[in-house]
């Protein structure tokens, strides 16, 4: 069964790649801060606050949504960095935050109830009961599902999911919405 809608969601490791994704048809772009809150925290990648603001303006002017990846697990000694990242994301007005840690989800849903939350692939939700839990407890809107599921399992999950489902495809991301 085909989904009702598909959205092309592209990663952006820096401002030029964000602009390239936007200019070449991405419906949405995900990116991260230049720190350990992001799983793709490599030299030369990710955004300072000023570059992020430029990217947000660029995408907004062209009608492209922005998602912030806070998809790592905080250590207890640096928990404040993840809280600050959630606060900064809300202040910047991103369309959603992608995260997996339950503490981060809890903080975000309590502190910023209007902030859309997406469950990261690192959350490893592979069934609709897990998605129901995340929806009820943290009000997630979307889940990125692990690549270990077969196409039949993905179809089954989509048909029973209480949230939008995002799947990886060919290096970019496609979002299937039921």
Secondary structure, 3 states (H helix, E strand, C coil): CCCCEEEEEEECCCHHHHHHHHHCCCCEEEECECCCCCCCCCCCCCECHHHHHHHHHHHHHCCCEEEEEECCCCCHHHHHHHHHHHHHHHHHCCCEEEECCHHHHHHHHHHCCCCCEEECHHHCCCCHHHHHHHHHHHCEEEEECCCCCCHHHHHHHHHHCCCEEEEEECCEEEEEEC
